[in-house]
Amino acid sequence: MENQTSGTEFVLLGLTRDPFLQSLLFTVVLIIYLIIVLGNMVIMMVIRIDCHLHSPMYFFLFHLALVDICYATTVVPKMLMNFLVKGSITIAVNACMTQMFFIFLSAGCEVFMLSVMAYDRYVAICNPLKYQEAMSKHFCYQLVGSSWAMGLLYSALNTIPVLNIQFCGHAEIKHFSCELPPLLSAACSGTYLSKLILLSSAVIFGSSSFLLTLISYIYIITTVLKIQSAAGRHKAFSTCSSHFIVVALLYITALFQYTKPKSVSSIILDQVLSTQYSILTPMLNPIIYSLKNKDVKTALGRILKKLQFV
């Protein structure tokens, strides 16, 4: 499909042009990005090395960590470059479309991966005797493949229509990355179809993944409350507390973004919310799963002890 963009590049206005804030934000974002990459890589390494973590729950966590690295790496490097220049930074049209494609891919895959992880906890807590049979290795691969496929579909649906939109000259994007809403604001031709697809796909994909997660947790909470002993209830809740925190952070932010009144809508607020999705959530995930998950901490301790004797 031929791209009808008039110019060959866009101008990313970024978060700020204040030199002091640029230097400060560069340092903060760089530290956060290192935490994202190193933290998620450590989780992936621990899951891959320690045989005690070779279970469906940690297989899904491995892929969630991979998605988080992909998400942050799609957005952060260009943001850091923006902080280093005095003026606005430019991005080629093809590079902008590629970045937007991977933003949608990562976001779509993440929400469905979290739904898959909720379903895994539902089977483990509500049907423990059938867990090994239900969550077979083949079925786990299918669930992960389906999450990536849904992310790919979500991305393609929103990216392909944009290729036919016409932009005038060096269009300015009032954002730090090529996200679709600010990109459409810079268009010179009609954007009705892209806006319709964006809204429809967000509602369909977002609500379906949310419902899958919500139904799983309704069954989980109902089952756990039927357990007689307090120790049993605590043990059951502890197996999904990390996942619940991550899901709550994601959907509370999404709820605020889509239900906030127009009076509080602003470019800065939209950028703050985008920062939460693309940077803060990928940073918090490894921290939450390492601090709240006893198995991961124990496995990491075993690996560190082995390294001491090497």
Solvent accessible surface area in square Angstrom, and as a share of the most:
residue,aa,sasa,rsa
1,M,148,0.66
2,E,142,0.63
3,N,48,0.25
4,Q,100,0.44
5,T,21,0.12
6,S,65,0.42
7,G,15,0.15
8,T,109,0.63
9,E,49,0.22
10,F,0,0.00
11,V,22,0.13
12,L,0,0.00
13,L,48,0.24
14,G,8,0.08
15,L,48,0.24
16,T,26,0.15
17,R,82,0.30
18,D,64,0.33
19,P,101,0.64
20,F,148,0.62
21,L,75,0.37
22,Q,9,0.04
23,S,71,0.46
24,L,86,0.43
25,L,48,0.24
26,F,51,0.21
27,T,68,0.40
28,V,63,0.36
29,V,10,0.05
30,L,62,0.31
31,I,94,0.48
32,I,24,0.12
33,Y,35,0.13
34,L,87,0.43
35,I,65,0.33
36,I,0,0.00
37,V,30,0.17
38,L,108,0.54
39,G,20,0.19
40,N,2,0.01
41,M,104,0.46
42,V,59,0.34
43,I,6,0.03
44,M,32,0.14
45,M,83,0.37
46,V,0,0.00
47,I,9,0.05
48,R,155,0.57
49,I,99,0.50
50,D,11,0.06
51,C,91,0.55
52,H,122,0.54
53,L,2,0.01
54,H,116,0.52
55,S,40,0.26
56,P,18,0.12
57,M,26,0.11
58,Y,9,0.03
59,F,49,0.20
60,F,0,0.00
61,L,4,0.02
62,F,28,0.12
63,H,30,0.13
64,L,1,0.00
65,A,2,0.02
66,L,67,0.33
67,V,0,0.00
68,D,0,0.00
69,I,30,0.15
70,C,36,0.22
71,Y,17,0.06
72,A,0,0.00
73,T,60,0.35
74,T,24,0.14
75,V,0,0.00
76,V,0,0.00
77,P,52,0.33
78,K,40,0.17
79,M,1,0.00
80,L,20,0.10
81,M,94,0.42
82,N,3,0.02
83,F,11,0.05
84,L,121,0.60
85,V,58,0.33
86,K,191,0.81
87,G,40,0.38
88,S,43,0.28
89,I,16,0.08
90,T,58,0.34
91,I,9,0.05
92,A,51,0.40
93,V,12,0.07
94,N,115,0.59
95,A,47,0.36
96,C,0,0.00
97,M,12,0.05
98,T,69,0.40
99,Q,15,0.07
100,M,0,0.00
101,F,53,0.22
102,F,78,0.33
103,I,14,0.07
104,F,17,0.07
105,L,18,0.09
106,S,0,0.00
107,A,30,0.23
108,G,2,0.02
109,C,0,0.00
110,E,6,0.03
111,V,28,0.16
112,F,17,0.07
113,M,0,0.00
114,L,0,0.00
115,S,5,0.03
116,V,16,0.09
117,M,9,0.04
118,A,0,0.00
119,Y,80,0.30
120,D,1,0.00
121,R,19,0.07
122,Y,52,0.20
123,V,6,0.03
124,A,22,0.17
125,I,25,0.13
126,C,31,0.19
127,N,57,0.29
128,P,82,0.52
129,L,179,0.89
130,K,129,0.55
131,Y,26,0.10
132,Q,142,0.63
133,E,144,0.64
134,A,39,0.31
135,M,6,0.03
136,S,45,0.29
137,K,152,0.64
138,H,129,0.58
139,F,64,0.27
140,C,6,0.04
141,Y,119,0.45
142,Q,91,0.41
143,L,30,0.15
144,V,8,0.05
145,G,38,0.37
146,S,59,0.38
147,S,2,0.01
148,W,67,0.23
149,A,54,0.42
150,M,65,0.29
151,G,0,0.00
152,L,93,0.47
153,L,86,0.43
154,Y,25,0.09
155,S,0,0.00
156,A,29,0.23
157,L,74,0.37
158,N,2,0.01
159,T,12,0.07
160,I,82,0.42
161,P,22,0.14
162,V,0,0.00
163,L,40,0.20
164,N,70,0.36
165,I,9,0.05
166,Q,79,0.35
167,F,0,0.00
168,C,67,0.40
169,G,37,0.36
170,H,112,0.50
171,A,8,0.07
172,E,98,0.44
173,I,0,0.00
174,K,109,0.46
175,H,5,0.02
176,F,1,0.00
177,S,0,0.00
178,C,0,0.00
179,E,32,0.14
180,L,1,0.01
181,P,75,0.47
182,P,22,0.14
183,L,0,0.00
184,L,8,0.04
185,S,96,0.62
186,A,18,0.14
187,A,24,0.19
188,C,70,0.42
189,S,45,0.29
190,G,68,0.65
191,T,20,0.12
192,Y,167,0.64
193,L,110,0.55
194,S,5,0.03
195,K,111,0.47
196,L,82,0.41
197,I,38,0.19
198,L,34,0.17
199,L,110,0.55
200,S,45,0.29
201,S,5,0.03
202,A,20,0.16
203,V,85,0.49
204,I,110,0.56
205,F,17,0.07
206,G,29,0.27
207,S,50,0.32
208,S,43,0.28
209,S,0,0.00
210,F,80,0.33
211,L,93,0.46
212,L,98,0.49
213,T,4,0.02
214,L,73,0.36
215,I,87,0.44
216,S,9,0.06
217,Y,14,0.05
218,I,94,0.48
219,Y,119,0.45
220,I,1,0.00
221,I,71,0.36
222,T,65,0.38
223,T,40,0.23
224,V,0,0.00
225,L,116,0.58
226,K,142,0.60
227,I,56,0.29
228,Q,167,0.74
229,S,60,0.38
230,A,69,0.53
231,A,80,0.62
232,G,23,0.22
233,R,76,0.28
234,H,133,0.59
235,K,147,0.62
236,A,14,0.11
237,F,77,0.32
238,S,53,0.34
239,T,49,0.28
240,C,4,0.02
241,S,30,0.19
242,S,5,0.03
243,H,5,0.02
244,F,103,0.43
245,I,62,0.31
246,V,1,0.00
247,V,13,0.07
248,A,30,0.24
249,L,66,0.33
250,L,13,0.07
251,Y,35,0.13
252,I,114,0.58
253,T,17,0.10
254,A,22,0.17
255,L,117,0.58
256,F,92,0.39
257,Q,44,0.20
258,Y,151,0.57
259,T,91,0.53
260,K,36,0.15
261,P,78,0.49
262,K,190,0.81
263,S,105,0.68
264,V,68,0.39
265,S,61,0.39
266,S,53,0.34
267,I,86,0.44
268,I,109,0.55
269,L,39,0.19
270,D,47,0.24
271,Q,3,0.01
272,V,82,0.47
273,L,13,0.07
274,S,6,0.04
275,T,30,0.17
276,Q,24,0.11
277,Y,42,0.16
278,S,1,0.01
279,I,1,0.01
280,L,62,0.31
281,T,5,0.03
282,P,0,0.00
283,M,29,0.13
284,L,53,0.26
285,N,4,0.02
286,P,6,0.04
287,I,61,0.31
288,I,18,0.09
289,Y,2,0.01
290,S,31,0.20
291,L,119,0.59
292,K,102,0.43
293,N,12,0.06
294,K,158,0.67
295,D,76,0.39
296,V,3,0.02
297,K,100,0.42
298,T,61,0.35
299,A,0,0.00
300,L,53,0.26
301,G,28,0.27
302,R,73,0.27
303,I,14,0.07
304,L,89,0.44
305,K,133,0.56
306,K,135,0.57
307,L,109,0.54
308,Q,141,0.63
309,F,175,0.73
310,V,154,0.89
